[in-house]
Amino acid sequence: MEGILPLFKPAGLTSHDCVFKLRKILKTKKVGHTGTLDPDVTGVLPICIGKATKVAEYITDAGKAYEGEVTLGFSTTTEDASGEIVAQKLVDRTITRDEIMNVLDSLTGEIEQTPPMYSAVKVGGVRLYEYARKGIEVERPTRKVNIYTIELLDDRSEFSGETIQFRFRVSCSKGTYIRTLAVMMGELLGFPAHMSNLIRIQSASFKLEDCLTFDEIEKMMEAGKMEEVLRPLETALSHLPKLLINDTVAEKVKNGALLKIPEHLNNSNGPIIAETTEGLALAIYAKHPNKPGLLKPVKVLRNEIV
């Protein structure tokens, strides 16, 4: 069994829980997820199976999109609804739509974020959530992330009440903490805040409508139809630049040969896919660090040409 399975992750399970459950359903050990989703978060979690586990990191590195809800009025230890309240300031004024739109505009583009204490980021070789569970506060590294777009999913012109909720849709780079983004929205509006709901609606090229639930996967497995729903590993690489190769070059690629950089890829600094004219991805290449003008194989995906 080989391919990518777009899973709809339910609330209450970690990404690792999902992998463990799928290993049992699919009766195979070679299963890997494509980036951690918090237990409370639902939505798109592409799962790589068999040889497709080789491309998991390229889905993880691609952009993501989410729909979330921010609640103004109190913040929590985890920056989401599962944490304990740490600060509270009831909303004592009407907030206008223009204020919220200005805040969303100010958070669009490259911004800096400090990962929450309850996160999987490592400091000194230890994950932050392990420190947090012991009540230890440590200095956290600030990181730069890109917020491509933020859209307000609420048509109200004014927002009032002791606590205020509004929904938003965000498209962003890898490494973005939407929990932290919700807290930043609150800070800019003058109130403690937390993310009260979140669903991931896209990961790389995989969208919500592509996803299957665990129940649907079990039924497909029982019916012997899993091969019909698994996506080829090429779908994980669709956002990356391609180098089309003929059969002669393909034989060399299988054996890890260096390739000349074609003119149209001179400005590509990231991974490049060596792909046959039939659309089969054979290997992932990158610019050679010591030999200008040449591409070096990073990972051979297939040793045979089908």
Secondary structure, 3 states (H helix, E strand, C coil): CCEEEEEEECCCCCHHHHHHHHHHHHCCCCEEECCCCCCCCEEEEEEEEHHHHHHHHHHHCCCEEEEEEEEECEEECCCECCCCEEEECCCCCCEEHHHHHHHHHHCCEEEEECCCCCCCCEECCEEHHHHHHCCCCCCCCCEEEEEEEEEECCCCCEECCCCEEEEEEEEECCCCCHHHHHHHHHHHHCCCEEEEEEEEEEECCEEHHHCECHHHHHHHHHCCCHHHHCECHHHHHCCCCEEEECHHHHHHHHCCCCEECCHHHCCCCCCEEEEECCCCEEEEEEECCCCCCEEEEEEECCCCCC
